[in-house]
Amino acid sequence: MNGHAERFLKKCLLLLSIVLVAACKKEPPEEIANLVYQDKSFIQEFHEAFPVGDGTVENEVRSITPDQESNIWIASAAGIFKKNKESREWTNMISSGDNGPAYAVACDQNGTMWLGTWKGLFSYKAGELKKANGPQGPISAICAAKEGLCALGPDGFWLNQGKGFQKINDIISRSVRDVISDENNGLWIATDVGLYHWTKNGLNHYYQTDALISAYAKGLALDGNNKLWVGGLGGVTIRGLDKKEKELKPENGIPSIYVTAVRYAPDSSMWVGTQAGIVRYKPDGSHSLRFSRRWLMDDQINKIAFDKEGTAWIATPKGVSAIRKRAMTLAQKSDFFYDILMKRHIRAPWIAGQAHLRIPGDTTSWQPEDDDNDGEYTGNYLAMESFRYAVTKSPEAKANAAKAFGFLKLLQEVTGTDGFFARTIVPAHWENVHDGNRTFTEREKADELVKEPRFKPVEVRWQKSKDGKWLWKGDTSSDEMCGHMFGYYFYYTLVADTNEKKVIAAHIARIVDHLMKNNLNLVDVDGKHTRWSVWSPDKLNRDPEWLPDRNQNSMEVLAFIKLAYHVTSDKKYENEYLRLIKEENYLKNMSEVTNQNPAWFIYFDVVLQAYLYPIMLKCEKDPERLRFYKDHLNTWFEKRKADHNPLINFIYSYSSGQKTELNNSIDFLVDTPLDLIDWPIDHSKREDIKIVRTPVLEDRQVNALQPASVRMTVRWDKNPWTLAGGNPQVEREPVFWLLPYWMGRYMNMIK
């Protein structure tokens, strides 16, 4: 090769290497585009419950439809009922001796209501109820179409095309479950023995598996492409006029093989009702589920109808559900949640916590209650108000943050100790608290010690403050300490002025001094460490019973001491921090956090770790240790991406300076329901997902992370993959949503 050619080749190789390096460093276009979410209006669904009466018979709703004024008509086991548009009350529309079980309701083009009952077919218009001549009861299905009105039941099939009802003598099954127009002067009829297509020119019967998934057909609807959806045992069959084209089964998102109803919605989605809720299919094939008492009076769906506004009205065996829509932005959703927070979730002296519902599911029956984690979650609230203040400079946010800090500080002061702090406090006159004082017999102590050798028999858990105003709860846990420190860091960093910083620093120092005086344990008024607040090398490094906590607790105490040094500049904290690293291998212990033995992995620890990263990444100055923390955070975060947890995502972005996972965070914020009641969620009844033992070996979980709209109401200590749980006597505080929202705003990831 001559010199010119060689130089030319080298230049080409150099240019190619530059291009390749640039390409490797360049972020994917979608990531660049998604570093900022511009807040915009989205559709927020919400549920309204409409019980029909106090008894099970009235609430067994079999059919439902709106009339032309959007009043709602239902057929129930107790008769025909109507609810006016703006009312919640139901009126029995057949109150004479003809009243009894009803099966079908329909509204024709002239506004006449047609009512199928045990006695036959009735019409109702302008306040006048008439019994139709011809159709014999019971009438179980009605179709009001432009071709005429048809009524079907076990005793026959009648058609009225303007000249009165004529009985159709074509032989079809008597087990009619649904009937719709084919939009071409014919009818589709679903029965227990298959699908019929009726026209004046003939009758076709489809029941074999080349025509339907199974012969049991329950619900019918035509989509926007005039394809017939047939719901029944096994799933949904989608047909053209004369053949099966597609099937939808559990592997395609159907939550139960018992499909009971199908209806086409005004937004061009198809709603498929089952015995395990409703799945909605969009034209692009994507689908979403609505189930549990959060969305439905019962997961058994009998019928679905839509009013002019697009509200879905759903008949169930336990009453009527309305799934409504409203346009919202994230900012408006924030205002909505903040209003609920202030109304029902702040109790004296300024504790952010859940509300107890005396009547399950009824927020008007709410009352405040104590919780073991009041300190931790008020720490979350303190961080939230700190971010809100940093974004808005709102005097209210600053004042509320100061009140929250005042409560956390009071938790220490109320104990009358040198640094130990309580879990929570309640007014001294409260008679009902969780974990009341008790005694243990020696036999009970022996039993508990065999089950858990670290068991601590705390008999006096609640104590009265010296001023007599409060009862305070002891045996404070390590998660409380993590939550406190998380809140303190952001309050100190984002809100506090010079004088307030001194108060915060002194408070943090008092707690950490207490730990250092007690071999890095939190010691209760009984002179012994609490059950969980142990960070001593003697326990973590030299007591095998504490091996499950070694890695996590080493990380925790390093963060606590680092924060104390950060806010005070007192070298004694830095010296203790370095001693633990150099002499007790606490960094090495911490390095194994991301390799936790599956026997000891619990999801709550993930959130506690998240609390600590901002402290460790923002307070550390040593380049080598900072590099260790950054690498540790990155390794940890790779294992947490699948959780789609917006709090974790924004904490990572804040701590690392790398904005990421915004789409999944926004999806959560958008999809979170407005209903904060902890309705029981049980995914085990579903057939479209699998039960697994990962990521937490001990827990029964789902194999696919579920959207926020169909998960248990969130608290970040809860495993998002959980299979089942919930308590309808609890309304969660919306800080779980507000904290990541305001973090996203602060980092300009949400605008």
Secondary structure, DSSP 8 states (H G I E B T S, - for coil): --HHHHHHHHHHHHHHHHHHHHHHHS--HHHHHTS-B----EEEEEEEEE---SSHHHH-EEEEEE-TTS-EEEEETTEEEEE-TT----EES--STT---EEEEEE-TTS-EEEEETTEEEEEETTEEEEEEEEES---EEEEETTEEEEEETTEEEEESSS-EEE------S-EEEEEE-SSS-EEEEETTEEEEEETTEEEEE-STTT-SSS-EEEEEE-TT--EEEEEBTEEEEE-SSSEEEEE-GGGT-S-SBEEEEEE-TTS-EEEEETTEEEEE-TTS-EEEE-STTT-S-S---EEEE-TT--EEEEETTEEEEEEEEEE-HHHHHHHHHHHHHHHSEETTTEE--EEESSTT-GGGEEE---TTHHHHHHHHHHHHHHHHHHH--HHHHHHHHHHHHHHHHHHHTTTSSS---SEEEETT----SS------HHHHHHHHHH-TT----S--EEE-TTSSEEEE-S--HHHHHHHHHHHHHHHHHT--HHHHHHHHHHHHHHHHHHHHTTTEEE-TTSSEEEEEE--HHHHTT-GGGGGGHHHHHHHHHHHHHHHHHHH--HHHHHHHHHHHHTS-HHHHHHGGGG--TTT--HHHHHHHHHHHHHHHHH---HHHHHHHHHHHHHHHHHHGGG--HHHHHHHHHHHS----HHHHHHHHHHS-S--EEEEEEGGG-SSS-EE--SSTTS-EESS---GGGS----TTS-TTBSEEEEEEEE--THHHHHHHHHHHHTTSB-
